[in-house]
């Protein structure tokens, strides 16, 4: 009887620790994804500034390449959190941070491309 009680309490304890570890893993993954997206947001701001200063074809091409790279990484980092088993409240708040869908209007890349073309 004592062995069964010790076994059940041990199993219960291990299960709780495992669930807690999984919750910490999911939370830290979501935080990492969000921090990566924030870094890409800063990179996108730098791309806008670089577009304003671009004065030759080589600079403009570099700006457009960087913009495409940074915007895809930004969207990927944010979308990774949609696949995580997060609470409804957190998912609702994360939905507010999602970028505008490209069909909703001109993308930032298109705006910057027009700006660069207008500078020539």
C-alpha positions, 0 to 999 in steps of 0.5 A: 500500500505504501509503495503504491502511494509513493508511486502515485505521488511520484508520478503526479509530481513528475507530471506536474513538473513536465507540464510546467517545463512544457509551459516554460518552453512554449512561453520562452519560444513565444518570447524569442519569436516576438523579440526576433520580430522586434529586431526585424522591425528595427531593421525595417526602420533602418531600411526606410532610412537607407531608402531615403539616402540611396542615390545610385542603382547599387544602393537602391538594389541593396535596400530592396534586397534588405527590405525583402529579407527583413520583411519576410523574417518579420512576418515569419517570426510573428506567424510562428507564435500562431502555431504555439499552444498559447492561451486565448488572451495571448493569441488575441493580443498577438493578433493585434500585432500582426502586419496588414495583409498584403491584399489590404493595400500597398505593401511597405516594399511597394511604397519604398520601391516607388520612392526609390523610383521617384528619386531617379 
